[in-house]
């Protein structure tokens, strides 16, 4: 159980923050950038949920919880002594990736085949889901960058890759199963 009785600690006033294992690092470190952008993705999902209902809202709520798991995963570097830690690290699991894939397949089954790129927009929910998609893509790029210099759970990167696809397909669902997608018109303003 998390207990937060005091919100500010002043320990970050010098530009450093603590990772999940207690190590102090710069707030500009690749690890902090990656999990910070996962948190930003979660905030955009919260905005999208203002317009969601039913199954879509339920699925977005699950994604928000997954994103907290993902943030916890990324803020705790992989270490040999993790098995001896007082609290074992929370790691994203392949079952969370598989759940996204199954939801993508189910949503995509009702969509018409795309014959054009689409522009972000349409309904308010679709527009917000496109914002979720672009922020999650940035989180993925930062997680991949981090994985180039430190050990990162491969399921964390896979999850972010599937998540942006999930948001894309969900945006089409939110646009009346693609009927209200805003299609790109190449060279429209020439």
N, C-alpha and C positions, 0 to 999 in steps of 0.2 A: 504494500500500500504506500502510495506517495503522500507525504504530508508537507505542504508548503505553507509555513506560517509567516515567513518573511520573503518578499518577492525580490527586493534588491539586496545584493551582498557586497557590492563595491569591489569584488575580486577581479572584475574585468575592466576596471578603470584604466589599466595600463596597456590594454589592447590584447590581453590573453584571455583564454577561457579554458575550462577543464573538460577533457573528454570523459567518456563513461568509465574509464579505468583510473581517473584521477590525474592523468598526465596533463600538464599545462602546455598549451600551444597557442600560436598567434591566431587571432580571429580571422586572419587572411589565409590560413592554411587550406590546402585542397580538401582536406577532410571536413572542415567546418563549412566551406563553400558548398560541398555536396549535400551534407545533411541540412544545412540552412535552406537550400533550394528545395529539398524534399518538404521542409516545413512550409515554404512558400507555396508549393503545389497543394499542400493540404488546405491552406487558406483559400486558394482559388476553388477548391472542391466545396468548401463551406459556402462560398458565394453561389456556386452552381446549384447547391441544394435548396437555395431560396426559391428556385423555380421548378424543382423536381417533386414528383409524387410517386406513390406506389412502389413498384419494383425498382424503378430508377433511383429513387431516394434510398431505398434499402441497400442497393448495390453501392451507391456513393458513400453511404455510412460505413460499409465494410471496407471500402477503399481508404477512407479516412483513418480507420483503425490500422489497416495495413501500413499506411504511410507513417504512423507513429512507430510501428514495429521497425520499419525501414530506417527511420531516423535513429532509433535506439541501436540498430545494427551498425549503421555507419559511424556513430559517435563512439563506438567501442572497438578499438583496433583489434584485429585478430592476434592473439598471443598464445604461446605454448602453455602458459599457466592458467588459461581460462578455465580449465577443468577444476583447478584448485580454488577458483574465486568464490568468495562468500555468496555472491549472486551470479549464477551462470549467465553469460551474455544472451540477450534475445537476438536470434538470427532469423531473417526471413527464410521461409521454407518453400520448396518447389511446389507444394500443394497450393500456395497462394498464387503462384504463376499459373498453374493449371486451372484454378478457378477463373482467373481472368480470361484465359483462352476459351474455356467453355462458355463464358458469358458473351465473349466476342462472337463465337460461332452461332450462338442462339440469336443474338441481335441481328447479325449479318444475314441470317437465313430469310428474313423478311424484307430485305432491302433490294432495290433494283440495282443492276450492275452499273457502275460508274463509267461514263464515256467522256468525262471531262473532269478536270480538277475542280474542286469547289473552294469558294472563298469562305473564310470564317464569317458566320452570321446566320441569318434566318431568325429563328425564334430566340427569345432571351436565354432559354436554357442552352440551346445549341451554341450561341455565341460564347456563353460562359464555359461550356465544355471545350470549345476550341482554345480558350485561354488556358484551361487546365492542360490541354494537349501540349501547347507550346512551352509552358513552364516545366512540365514533366520531361519534355525533350531536353531542356537545358539541364535539369537534374541528372538525366541519364548521361549527357556529355561530361558533366563534372564527375560523376561516379566512375565513368570510363577513364577519365584523366587521372583520378585518384588511384584506380586499379593499375595504372601504368607505373606508379611509384611505391605503392603499398599494397598489402594483401587486402582484398575486398571479397566478400561473399559473392560468388558468381550469381546466385539466385537474386541478389539485390539488383544487379545490373539487368538481368533477364526481366525482373518484375517491372522495372522502369521502362524497358523497351516495349513490353506488352501493354503497359498502362497507357502510353500515348496512343497506341492502336485502339485500345478500349475507348478512350475519349473521342477519337475520330469516329468510330462506328456509333457510339452513343449520341454524338452530335447529329448524325444522320437520322437516327431514331427520333430524336427530339424535333427534327424538321419533318415530321409526319412521314417517317420511314423513307426519307430522301425526296419526297415530292416537293418539299419547300427548300431544298438545298439551293444555295446561291452559286450558280455556275460561273467559272472563270471564262471570260471572253477574250482570247488572245488579241492583243493589238487594238482593243476597243477604243482607246483614246488617241490613236495615231491620226 
